[in-house]
């Protein structure tokens, strides 16, 4: 696997599994818009719906998914993560953020690194599946001001996209 790929997961067990499989550059962190903020992390029974945001309409849309554990964790921004771990943000021009409603917070915390990004692949919401999550129009406004154009959206009937939502930058796209 290329060393220019970084995987960040808030669930230590998932980090351990990835590391055991030999995946390099796997870190256990909670990405957000501020550093060292103590937040509650809501771990769900299916793991993939875990978030720093409480379940909102997600509970009605997916009644089989529920919180099984809450943990206090400290946040880190993308910019601080790069700096702390000795990564040069210029080497990471594609970001895939699927952090259950907190994608906008992550982008705000990566504002200094965002100019080096050519493309974003994001999960977005048109309904408040997670309490306080940023909805698509606000995310569009933010990314437009930073030179990105949304080029495709695949929404589910649950008010979120099934896979993820790509944003394509106006800069040259490179993916390694």
C-alpha positions in Angstrom: 0.0 0.0 0.0 1.2 3.5 -0.7 2.6 5.5 2.2 0.7 8.6 0.9 -2.5 7.2 2.3 -3.6 8.0 5.9 -6.4 6.3 7.6 -7.9 7.9 10.7 -10.6 6.1 12.7 -12.0 7.0 16.2 -12.5 3.4 17.1 -9.3 1.8 18.5 -10.4 -1.7 17.7 -10.8 -0.8 14.0 -7.3 0.8 14.0 -5.8 -2.4 15.6 -7.5 -4.6 13.0 -6.1 -2.4 10.1 -2.7 -2.4 11.6 -2.8 -6.1 12.1 -3.6 -6.5 8.4 -0.4 -4.5 7.6 -2.1 -1.2 6.6 0.4 1.6 7.1 -0.4 5.0 8.6 -3.5 4.1 10.6 -4.3 6.4 13.5 -6.9 6.6 16.2 -8.2 10.1 16.4 -11.4 12.1 16.5 -11.3 14.7 13.7 -13.2 17.9 14.3 -12.9 21.7 13.9 -11.1 22.3 17.2 -8.1 20.8 19.0 -8.3 19.1 22.4 -12.1 19.5 22.8 -13.5 16.7 25.0 -16.5 15.2 23.1 -18.7 12.2 23.6 -18.1 9.6 20.9 -21.3 7.5 20.3 -20.3 3.9 19.2 -23.1 2.1 17.5 -23.9 -1.6 17.3 -23.1 -1.7 13.5 -19.9 0.5 14.1 -20.3 2.3 10.8 -22.9 4.7 12.3 -20.6 5.8 15.2 -20.2 9.5 15.5 -19.4 12.5 17.7 -22.9 13.6 17.0 -26.0 12.0 18.6 -28.3 9.9 16.4 -31.1 12.2 15.1 -33.6 10.9 12.5 -31.2 8.0 12.0 -33.0 6.3 14.9 -36.3 6.3 12.9 -34.6 5.6 9.5 -32.6 2.7 10.9 -34.3 1.4 14.1 -32.0 -1.6 14.2 -29.0 0.7 14.8 -28.4 2.0 18.3 -25.7 3.3 20.6 -23.9 0.6 22.6 -21.2 2.7 24.2 -20.3 6.3 24.8 -16.7 7.4 25.4 -15.1 10.8 26.2 -12.5 11.5 23.5 -10.4 14.5 22.6 -10.5 16.0 19.1 -7.8 17.1 16.7 -8.1 19.1 13.6 -6.8 17.8 10.2 -4.2 20.7 10.2 -2.9 19.8 13.6 -2.9 16.1 12.8 -0.7 16.6 9.8 1.7 18.8 11.8 1.8 16.5 14.9 2.5 13.4 12.8 5.1 15.1 10.4 2.9 14.8 7.3 3.2 17.4 4.6 -0.4 18.4 3.6 0.8 19.0 0.0 1.2 15.2 -0.4 -2.5 14.5 0.3 -4.6 15.9 -2.5 -7.6 13.6 -2.1 -9.7 13.4 1.1 -12.4 10.8 1.7 -14.4 11.9 4.8 -17.2 9.6 6.0 -17.6 10.6 9.7 -21.3 10.5 10.2 -22.4 14.1 10.0 -19.2 15.7 11.2 -17.6 16.2 7.7 -18.0 20.0 7.8 -16.3 20.2 11.2 -13.4 18.2 9.8 -13.1 20.5 6.8 -13.1 23.6 9.0 -10.3 22.0 11.0 -8.4 21.4 7.7 -8.7 24.9 6.4 -5.0 25.5 6.0 -4.5 22.2 4.2 -7.6 22.5 2.0 -5.8 24.5 -0.8 -3.7 21.4 -1.5 -6.8 19.2 -2.0 -7.9 18.5 -5.6 -10.9 16.4 -4.8 -13.1 15.5 -1.8 -15.3 12.5 -1.4 -17.8 13.2 1.3 -20.9 11.7 3.0 -23.6 14.4 3.2 -27.0 14.7 4.7 -30.2 16.4 3.5 -32.0 15.5 6.8 -30.6 15.7 10.3 -29.7 12.0 10.6 -27.3 13.1 13.3 -28.2 16.0 15.6 -26.5 19.1 14.6 -25.0 17.7 11.4 -24.4 20.1 8.5 -26.8 19.8 5.7 -26.0 19.8 2.0 -26.7 23.5 1.1 -24.4 24.8 3.9 -21.7 22.4 2.8 -22.1 23.4 -0.8 -21.8 27.1 0.2 -18.6 26.5 2.2 -16.9 24.4 -0.5 -17.8 26.7 -3.3 -16.0 29.5 -1.5 -12.9 27.3 -1.5 -13.0 26.5 -5.2 -14.9 23.2 -5.2 -17.8 22.2 -7.4 -20.1 19.3 -6.5 -20.3 17.0 -9.5 -22.4 14.1 -8.4 -24.9 13.3 -5.7 -26.5 9.9 -5.0 -29.0 10.3 -2.2 -30.9 7.5 -0.4 -34.5 7.8 0.7 -33.1 8.2 4.2 -31.8 11.7 3.4 -28.2 10.8 3.1 -26.0 9.6 0.3 -25.6 5.9 -0.1 -21.9 5.8 -0.9 -20.4 9.3 -0.7 -20.6 12.6 -2.5 -17.7 13.6 -4.7 -16.6 17.2 -4.9 -14.2 18.0 -7.7 -11.8 20.9 -7.3 -11.0 23.3 -10.0 -7.3 22.3 -9.7 -5.7 19.4 -11.5 -6.8 16.1 -10.0 -4.2 13.6 -9.1 -4.8 10.3 -7.3 -2.0 7.9 -6.4 
